């Protein structure tokens, strides 16, 4: 069982330990592998509307996600999220729990839909998980992501309309 709660500044060092290897690997997020801890904090914590952490029973942070408007103004009714799970917690349902939690929070905050702008096509686990949670691939951006080992790969735009989900 995981507890998902709002991020506190005192969580940053533990959260950075989860985020840093993912950003450095350059396989799933478009940030430069040389991104600083401070720049990462700005992207993951300061800019989004809210940031959460998932922790186990003893309180170890296993994952994190942010939620923010996908666009300003006329596009602000659609939110965007980013998720990262610790290598030690992969395959244990943390990402799935955060995805469910993020959708609940988005609806609570008044968002009508959620969109992922750049799901790297080689990230098979993420694509399968988002589809399992009701997201559709609504666009494919050919060669939009420069993967460090696979070269230029497609990026997917994935979308979920919360109102359509309620009609099912």
N, C-alpha and C positions, 0 to 999 in steps of 0.2 A: 504494500500500500504506500502511496506517495502523497505527500502533502504539497500542494502547489499554493504558493503565497506570493504577495508582492515583494519585489526586490527591495532590499535596504542597502544603503551605501556600505555598511559593514560586510555585505556579501561580495563586494567587488573582487577581492583577491581570489576567493574560491571560484567565483564565476569566470574570472579571467583565466584561471587554470583550465577551464573547460573550453572557453572560446579560443584561446591562443593557438592550440595545436590545429584547430580547424581552419582558422584564418591563415596560419603559416603554410598548411598543406596546399591551399589554393585550389581545392577540388570541388567545392560546393558554394562558396561565396565569392563575389567578384572583387573583394578587397585585396590590395597588394599584400603579398606575404610579409612585407617589411612594416606593415601597419603597427603603430605604437599602441601601447596600453592606453594612453590618454585618448588617442583617436578612436580606439575601439569603444571606450567608455562613452564617448560622445555619440557614436553610432548606435550602440546597444542600449544605453540607459538614458542619456540626456535628451536625445532627440525624440524618441518614441513617446506616445501618450502614456504608456505604462510598460513595465518590465516585470516578469515573474521568474521565480525559481521553483524547481521541483526538488524536494528533498526526501530522504528516506526517514525511517523511524528515529534513528539517532541524530538526525539533523544534517547529514552530509548532503551537499548540493550535488545533484545528479544531472540536472539539465536546466535550461533557461530559455525563455522566449520573450520577444517584445511584440507589442501591438501598437499600430499607428495608422493614421489615415493614409490610404494609398496615394492620394492626390490632395491638393488643397482645394478649397472652395467648392465648386460644383461637382467634384469627384470625391469629396470627403465623406460621403455616406458608405464608401467601400473601404474596408481596412486591409492592412497588409501585416503579416507576421513573419518573423524569422525564428527558427528553433535550432538549438544545439544540445546534444546529449553527450555526456561524458563517455569516453571510450569504455570505461568500466561498467557503464549501465546500459550499453547498447543491447537490444534484443530483450529487454525486460519490461517493455510497455511504457516507458517514460515518455517517448515522443507521442505515442497515441494518447496518453493521459493529458499531455500539454495541448495537443491539438483539440481535444474535446473541451478542455478548460478555456482555451483561447476563443473558441466559438461561443461558449456561454458568456464570456466577458464581453465579446464584441456585440452580441445581441443586447446584453445589459446596457452597454454604452450607446446603443441606438444605431449601430451599423446595420446596413441592409444586406451586405455581402462581404466576402473575403476573397482577396486575390493574391496569388503568389506570382510575382513578375518574372522571376528568373530561376526556375527549377532546372538544374543541370540535368540533361537527359541521361547522363551516365550514372546518376544517383538513383539507381533502380529502387532501393529501399524506400526512399522518400516518395518517389512517384507512386509506388504501390500503396504506401500508407495514406497519402493524401486522397487517392482514388477510393480507398476503403472508407474514408471519412466523408465521401460524397463530393469531392472536387472533380471537376471535368477539365481536361486539357482543352483550352479554347484557342490556343495559338502555339505555333512552333516558330522559333526564331533561328533560322539556319546559321550555324557557325557562330552564334552570338557569345559563346563562352570559350575562352582560351584555356583549356584544361592542361595542367602541367605535364601530363604523360600521354593523354589521348589526342592532344592538339585541339583544333577548333571543333567543338561539338555543339549540337543544338541546345537551346534553352527553351523550356516550356513555360507558357503562361497558364496557370491553373486558377479556376474560379468556382466559387460556391455562392449561390443566391439563397440567402436564408429564408426568404418568403417562399421560393419554389420548394425548398426543403420541407416547409410546413405543409404544403399542399399534397405531398406524397403520402 
